[in-house]
Amino acid sequence: QMVADVEDKYFDGSPADIEWAFHNNTLYLLQARPVTAHVPLFPEMITERGKEKRLYLDLMVMTQGFSDPLSTLGLDIWKTSLARMKPTMSTEGFDGLMFNIHGREYMNISNMLMMTGGTAMVNTALRTNDKSLDRAFASIDLKDYTPSYVPEGCKGIFGKSIKQLLLTVPNILRGMYFGKDSMLQYVEDTNALLEHCHSHRYPDDKPFVEVYDELTKTYEAVLPQVGGLISGLISKALLHRMFRNCEGTEDNLINLSMDLNGNPTSEMGHLMVRLASCPEIQETRTSDEFLKKLKEGSFSQEFTSIYSDYLKRFGCRGAREIDVATPRMSEKQDELFDTLKQIDVKNNQIINVRERRDKAYQELLSLAREIGKEKSFVHHASVMQGVLGYREHPKYMLVVVTDACRRHALQVAKGFVAKGRLENEDQIFSLTMDQISNAQKDEAIDLLSLVRANLKPVEKVRHVKNWPVLIDSRGKIIRGKREITEDEKNAEGLLIGDPISPGAGVVRGRAKVLMDPYEKPLEAGEILVARFTEPSWTPLFINAGGVIMEIGGPMQHGAIIAREYGIPCVSGIDNATKLVKDGDLLELDGSAGTVQIIRDDCDMNVVSSGSK
């Protein structure tokens, strides 16, 4: 009670370190100070002391690969889009399944447990797919976080999810029969949307929310078609079943699913390597020289065509690309040039992975002939390779739409700045969609007051850099404990993590620790060490010999690209960016999930196919 009273009276309810003592059966308070490492929760998410607690999962950190808060407009667009696409993200607030608040996105795990099928979803979609998250869940009793009633936001969600799934059934069946041809209509429709987003300009006075609705309705109309990728998952499972009694096939099955058709991030990597190989990049020394020649039109028609195609398809991408406030690669072409110059065009993961995939296919085909399954293998390999790569495509198209929204927002902002309603154009990203649209109709609205009000809660947590993945409504950070053997404890320089890219082999290389993708160059063969990664890091993967991350399960962007490129990758190593130093010689095992810091100056040749 004394601790609670001190926290309430002196620290506004925030946690405090207390020193106390008993003397002659009397309790004395010696001193109290705030917990400086405390991660503050927003008031809307906190439960009173002694009341039912809630458990929150930070989706920004877990799935998107960055920790900073989204802008006000960025979160508004992101949450609205996800709510329209996924019923499990359609309800908000304390009694909903999501907390989208002040730039952060949390999943309310407690309420999800009360939803029909919710426990199974937590166990399969979250725990099974992410070992570090599974360890965190295992450290607590979920009954302590389960509500005593069914929250309003959980009702009817299961039925909506089933209804949505049924819409994809025809596309799943088409995928099973026709493979990549089943995606032709989806590709045609999304290409039309890409063309529209790239070339169309809306009138400056068109309400922002109407522009967003028009773009997203077109996007939502094509989404059921991508359900065909489930057929790729079915074929993948059937291929594993086909060879379950054949020894030594696991690595080949993994290699077979690398660099798949339809993956926009993989396609971006291929196009970057092609651009980097052009004489126009190879023979140009600086970004200033490049931009000058580009403006003058002095590059060849062939290069200009390839470069324009890259900007059209991937100029919308960049760091924190789901946030409409983030500048795009098309706006920073000097950085794009610098990135292209760093790519080793003669020896990179893009070249290597295609060779490994083709080799795996031939070896499995030969084995399928021996066991009388050649026809079945050819079909299911075709379906998997032709369809499964589209799993990242819906998010890519959402980024395309977000880029179009960004351009319209900046158009509107120019008008607001010209009239003195905003101080600079970027302030528009500190407004919601409705606030922008209302202000377009009503010039009496004080936009700067709205900006200040929207930013005030975010400023209070601006100092927090490393947000926890799992936290409860009383501010307790939930972390799992990894079981380590005595031999592992005694092994000098051994770091234990989770295997992210089994089958990618073992690699030795020098470490390059990066907190930002453009902090310093990553040379070919170096092992990238980062807290987590997101799409803007993709160019670095082209050169990387291996990848080490502190946070991120198999479904985070970095993990997906590591598998696509066949790069050994380990995640779940706490404080990896502090334990490993630039230049350390490392041996990374993507199948075992281990990293050995090698103190001696020994051979650094890359060893693949799982053998040392």
Order of alpha helices (4+ residues) and beta strands (2+ residues): alpha-beta-beta-beta-alpha-beta-beta-alpha-alpha-alpha-alpha-alpha-alpha-alpha-alpha-alpha-alpha-alpha-alpha-alpha-alpha-alpha-alpha-alpha-alpha-beta-alpha-beta-beta-beta-beta-alpha-beta-alpha-beta-alpha-beta-beta
